[in-house]
């Protein structure tokens, strides 16, 4: 299963980052099963120190 790491909701938006929104909507439109994990604590898990990034099994893909 794909796990999307992103900032989370703010200011009546699903995410304040357009890059996070882009990946979120692409995954929804593609109909792929995924889980969304929110929070700034995920920056430490990111390979480049940025959000969003996805984890698919053992594979981590940074940047959008």
C-alpha positions in Angstrom: 0.0 0.0 0.0 1.2 3.5 -0.8 1.6 5.9 2.2 1.5 9.6 1.4 3.3 11.8 4.0 2.0 15.4 3.9 1.4 18.5 6.2 -2.4 18.1 6.8 -5.4 20.3 6.8 -5.1 24.1 7.4 -7.1 27.2 6.6 -10.1 25.2 5.3 -7.9 23.4 2.8 -7.0 19.7 2.8 -3.4 20.8 2.7 -1.7 24.2 2.5 1.0 22.9 0.1 0.1 22.8 -3.6 2.6 20.0 -4.0 0.9 17.9 -1.4 -2.5 18.6 -2.9 -1.2 17.6 -6.4 -0.1 14.2 -5.2 -3.2 13.6 -3.1 -5.5 14.3 -6.0 -3.4 12.3 -8.5 -3.6 9.3 -6.2 -7.4 9.7 -5.8 -8.0 10.2 -9.5 -5.8 7.1 -10.3 -8.0 5.1 -8.0 -4.9 3.7 -6.2 -5.3 2.5 -2.6 -3.3 4.8 -0.3 -3.1 6.0 3.2 -2.4 9.6 4.1 -0.3 10.5 7.1 -0.2 14.1 8.3 2.2 16.0 10.6 5.4 18.0 10.6 7.1 15.1 12.4 7.3 13.3 9.1 10.0 15.6 7.9 12.6 13.5 9.7 11.5 10.4 7.8 11.8 12.3 4.4 14.9 11.5 2.4 15.3 15.2 1.4 13.7 16.8 4.4 10.7 18.0 2.5 7.0 17.1 2.2 5.3 15.4 0.4 6.9 12.0 -0.1 5.5 8.6 -0.6 6.5 5.1 0.7 5.5 2.1 -1.3 6.7 -0.9 0.6 10.4 -0.4 0.9 10.6 2.2 -1.8 10.6 5.9 -0.7 10.0 8.5 -3.4 10.8 12.1 -2.4 9.5 15.3 -4.1 6.5 15.6 -6.2 
